[in-house]
Amino acid sequence: MAQEDIFKKLVAHCKEYGYVFQSSEIYDGLGAVYDYGQMGVELKNNIKKYWWDSMVLLHENVVGLDSAIFMHPTIWKASGHVDAFNDPLIDNKDSKKRYRADVLIEDQLAKYEEKMNKEVAKAAKRFGESFDEKQFRETNPRVLANQEKWNNLHTRFSNALNDNDLAELKQIIEDEGIVCPISGSRNWTDVRQFNLMFSTEMGSTAEGASKIFLRPETAQGIFVNYLNVQKTGRMKIPFGIAQIGKAFRNEIVARQFIFRMREFEQMEMQFFVRPGSELDWFEKWKETRMKWHRALGFGDENYRFHEHEKLAHYANAAVDVEYKFPFGFKEVEGIHSRTDFDLSQHEQYSGKKIRYYDPELGESYVPFVVETSIGVDRMFLQVISASYCEEQLEKDTRVVLKLPPVLAPVKLAVMPLVKKDGLPEKAREIIDELKFDFNCQYDEKDSIGKRYRRQDAIGTPFCVTVDHQSAEDNTVTIRYRDTMEQERVAIADLGKIIGEQVSYKKLFGKL
Ligand code: ATP
């Protein structure tokens, strides 16, 4: 099945099973804003717990914070967001659709890459075992021609971004013959800068009210609390502050479900280090974060690092962790070496000293910062994309979400075979015993087969069926979602069997 079709099905599945709803749907929706339903909120909470505990529990020198969304407006001036948090936008005059010029060009780069990969895949199939990919890439004329186009475009693109040359961005779009996917035309406007921050008014009277911003990243809340946390927590450098919270960006193009939203959630950690040691820490955090992703078991080949074409105004190194979504490799997380830019700016704008006295060096300095920043919603999409499966069975097909059990919203469904003979009561007893440890669901409607399918669709890893034998010998059938195998086990053993599979501790063991 084409990847776009899979993605469409996945979006429909998220709605049908209570994972994600369009915001304000009964009023025809609000662009790029989504609500999480009864299943979605559980999955989201589990993702957040995986991240939070991996940061705060597993690192003695990382502590948490929950700062407010509203902040003093000068913070955004100091951070550079008022002047430079822009995206280059371009409109197609025929379709009236708006695009990000940089994304149009990135898609063009991806097209060249795809062409090369197709040639390689074709040749690999033809030559079988004896295929030498490196040699093929270095000698095949079609691959070489596309590689040259990629190189030229990449260089031009990086230069244009670094020089903030909007006219050149437009020229690239024209020279590459990039068309609007809706109208198919090349009738483009000029490229303009567009600030992504939402603003609102704080205060009751028109004269007294001041303009404030909805934060476009959670990081600044951490920077402005650096001194508070360092002092009250008696933190010694190196140390980190982790935070999960909402962020808001007035995204120009927001057409990829929860991949790009106007209101979203971030999990960010700022790690404060000695100046000069930041690039070593940058490498360490790159490795740590990649391990965190891979531990979920979605396949190492589906992740890669992507170096930035243009470094943000505050960074001296930056890399993205990309995951292979149904629509290609895309950023899930950014890891940035932010230098001492933010703290120095806040020193300057607030007039307060933001320093660390390093007893080992016997001197004070503004710490350098390495940041890891991941979107909860993008992570959610990664988990759902990796887990969604349509399986051909002997007689029919089943849709199953093969979620890592530790993240699954419902861990266990308990089903009485029939609605009589004391079986529902027995099933309730099991739930009453296990509900303190696991999210359980009671299900007695429809045939067992239908109930299994329903649980497969929401990704429940274990189904337990209570039958007449259960009343006699206190055993039940446990059915495993992925293999569909069933076995008879003692009710008394259920907690242990399930507990082992859904344990965060086991997952953390892989980090
Ligand atoms: P992009 O290039 O995709 O716009 P970015 O590089 O601006 O993203 P960062 O500022 O590095 O993103 O933000 C860190 C993380 O926050 C991203 O890796 C992503 O997971 C998440 N994120 C950023 N913008 C959005 C958004 N509009 N919707 C959902 N998640 C987002």
Boltz pocket constraint, residues with backbone or C-beta under 6 A from the ligand:
constraints:
  - pocket:
      binder: B
      contacts: [[A, 217], [A, 249], [A, 251], [A, 258], [A, 259], [A, 260], [A, 261], [A, 262], [A, 264], [A, 265], [A, 266], [A, 331], [A, 332], [A, 333], [A, 334], [A, 373], [A, 374], [A, 375], [A, 376], [A, 377], [A, 378], [A, 379]]
      max_distance: 6.0
